[in-house]
Amino acid sequence: MTGLIDTHTHLESFVRRGELDATLAHAAAAGVGTLVTIGTAADDWGLYRDLAQAHPRRIRYSAGLHPCSVDAGWEQEVAQLAGFWGRARTLDAPSGGIRSAGPAVPPYPVALGECGLDRFHLPKDAAAAEQLFAWQRAAFAAQLELARSLACPVVVHSRGAFAECVDMVDASGMDWAKVVFHCFTEGPAEISELMRRGGWGSFTGIITYKSAANVREAARVQGLERLMLETDAPYLTPAPQRGKPNEPAYLRHTADFCAELFGVDHARLAEITTRNARAFYRI
């Protein structure tokens, strides 16, 4: 049987609590073979690289600056990203390009991200919100530029800013086939916009929630043949475990739900979603 791939999880909290080995064991027992742990700020990129090095058959990682991690110092953090691919980038270079900096420490990230825009967590003060969102846009644009230069996939976080994120990806010249909007919570019209461009949406345990009919319809519109699944653990626990902290093992519940949604057995669902994840992340 093909093992599932959790295409988007955050392992930092499990490591900090000394629970990584148990988490990996639970995932394996549930049929979840590979985990892509997603970077959100400079303080987790090195940790995730070390995890991927220590568990080469189980863990891959991304590096990126999450919009909720953006502040006035975002340029200094984004300037560090290219080094994880063995490149150095000068933000103020006239060409905006990248230059060789010698070998970086492998393994290298499988994607850049998560990066994007988030209106939900902006401060209530209008002036502060405007400033922070301007920094988010600048940080997202810089990361899209870097991803295009590296020809690597991008993991997009979009909350309350779907159209703006789409417009910025369009403007970047990024290859849409390398773009996934993770934790897709929009509806069929929005997933159609991604599909028209060649992009992807991936789905969390939200798809199992009774209130998420629009998300289920979006998944149907994208279709089984383009389905990717994620936990976004430790957040967004699927039914029937809702109310507990999420973990990669619970991807099995989302997969079983989606197998029923699409009218296939678990083995077929796992085969297709694993194939898609491996193709997208090139793993």
N, C-alpha and C positions, 0 to 999 in steps of 0.2 A: 504494500500500500504506500502511495506517495505521501510523504510527510508534509504537513502544512508549513507555510512560512508566515510568521508574524512580520508584516512589512513595515510596522511602525510601533515601536515600544520605547519606553524610557527606563533603563535598567539602573540608573543612579540610585534611586531610593532603595532598591533591593540590595545593592552593594553596601550602601551606608549602614543598613541594618544587619549586615552579615547573612543575608538570605539568598545570595546569588546561586549557590550550589543547589539549594532546595528548589528555587524557582526554575532552574534549568531541568532538574529532575522531574518536577511536576509537568513542565512543558513536554518533555520527552514521553512521559507516561500518557499524555493526552494526544500524542501524535503530532506535536508541533516541533519540527526539527531545527529550523533556522530562525534566528531572531535578528531583525535589523534595528539596532538601538540608535535613536535619533538625537543628534546634538542640538542644543538650544543656546549655549553660551560657552565662552572660552573655558569656564571651569569644569565642563564635562567632556570636551573634545579629547583631551589627553587620556582621561579615564577610559573612554570608549575605545580609543585606539589600543590601549593596553588590554582591554577585555577581548577585543577581536584577535589580538596577537596570542593571548592565552588560550582562547577557545576557537581556533580557526575553522573547525567543522560546524560550529554552532552559532557564532556571533559575527555579524558584520555591522558596520557603523556609518553614520553620516556626520558631517560637521556643518553647522550653520548658526546664524544668530536669529533666534526667535523674536518676533515683533514685541513680545512682552518682556524681552531682555534688553531691548533697545533703550539707550539713554544718551546723554550728551557725549559720551565717550565711544559711541558705536564705531567710529572710523578706526580706532585703535584695535578693536576686536576683529572687525572684518579684515583688516590688514594682515592678521595672523592666519587667516583661513587657507590661503594658497599654499602655505608651507606644509599643510597636511597632504597635499598632492605632490610635494617635492618641487614646488614652484615658489617664487617670491614675486609679489606684485607691488608696484608703486602707485598708490592711489592718485598722486598728483602728476603722474607721467602724462605728457601731452597725448599719447596714443591710448592711454588707459589700459595698456597691454600688460603682459606678464613676461618675466625673464627667468631663465634657469637659475636655481640657487643650490644646485647639487642635490644629492640624494636626501630624501626625508626618511623618517622611520616608518617602515611598512608595518602592518598593512595600511593601504590607503582607503579613504572613504569611498563608499559606493554611490554617494550622492552628496549634493550640497543642500543643506537645509536642516531643520525646517526654517523657512524664512517666509515673510509675507506681511500682511496687514491685519490688525486686530482693533476694531472700534469698541468691542464689548468691554475691554478692560481700561479704556481711557479714563483719566481723572475727570471729575465732575466740573472742575473749573474750566471754562471755555478756552481761555488763553493757554493754560497748561496743556489741555487736550490738543489744541491746534499745533503747538510746538512739538509735542510728542509724536503726533501723527506725521508731521513733516519729517522728523527723524526716521520714523518707520519707513516712509516712502523712500528716503534717501538710502537707507540701509538695504532695503529690498532691491532697489535699482542697482546698487553696487554688487550685490550678491548675484543677481541675474547676469550682470556683465561678466563677472568672474566665471560663473557656470558656463556661459556661452563660450568663453575663451578656453575653458577646460574640456568642453564638449561632454560634460557629465550631467547626469539627471539632477532635477531639482524637486524638492519636496516643499510644497506650498501650504502655508497656514493661512487660511482666510476665514475671518469671523466678522460678520457685519460689513464685509468689504469685497464681496465676490466680483462685482463688475470692475472695481478699481484694480483688483489683482489681475484680472484677465487683461485689462487695458495695458497694465505695466508689462506683463509677459509679452503681449503683442508688440509693444514699443521696443522691447529689448532685443528682438530678433532671435530669441531663444527658440530652438527646435521644440515644437510643442509635443512631439512624440517622447521627449525626455522630461515632461512635466506631469506631476501628479498633484492634484488637490487632495490632501489627506483629510481624513475624518469628514467625508462629504456629507453635508447636512442640508444642501439645497434641494431643489426639486427637478422634475424632468426637463424643464426649459433650460435650466442652468447646465445640467449634464450634457444636454444637446449642444450647448455652446462649446464645451470642452471637446466633445467628440468631433464637431465640425472642424476644429482646429487640429485634431489628432492627439489631444491630451487625454488624461486619465483622471478618474475619481476613485478613491479607495474608501472602504466602508468599515466602520467600527461596530461595536455592540449596540450603538444607537439604532441600527437597523432592526434590532429585536424588540424595540420599545413599542408599546401599543400606540403611542402618540406620533410615531414616525412614518405614517403612511406615505408622505411625500418622498422620504428617503428610500423606501422600498420601491416606489414607482421609478425613482431615478436609477436605482440599480437595475430594474427591469429594462429601462430604456437603454442603458449602457450595454446590457446583455451579459449573459454568462461567460461568453468567450473573452470578455475584457474585464472580468471581475478580479479585484484584488482586495484582500482582507487584512485588517490590522486590529490590535487591541487598544493602542494609545495608552497602555498600562503605565502607571497605576490608576488611570482615569477610565470612565465610561464603561463600567462593568456590564456585560450583557446579561439578559435574562437567561437562565433562572437564578443567576448569582448576584443580581443587582442588589445593591446595598452593602456588598462586601468590597474591599479593595480589589481592583482588577489585577490580573497577572497574565503572562503570555499563555499559560495553559488554558485560559478561558476562551482563547480563540476557537477552540473546538466547539463551543456552544454557538458562536456566531456562524461558524462553518456549517454546522448541522441545521441551523435555522435557514441559511441560504440554500442549502441543498434541497430542503423542502420547498422553499420559495420558488426555486427554478425547476423542481420536479426531477431531480437527479439523485443518485446515491452519493454517499460521502466520498467514496473513492474517486468518482468522476469529478466532483467539486474540488477535491484536493488536487487532482491532476491538473485541472485547468488553472486554478489560482496559483499553484506553485509554478507552473510554466510561465504565467504572466509575470509573476514577481521576479523570477530568474531572468527573464528577458528584459524587464525594465531596469533592474539594478545590475544586470550583467554579472550575475553570480552563479 
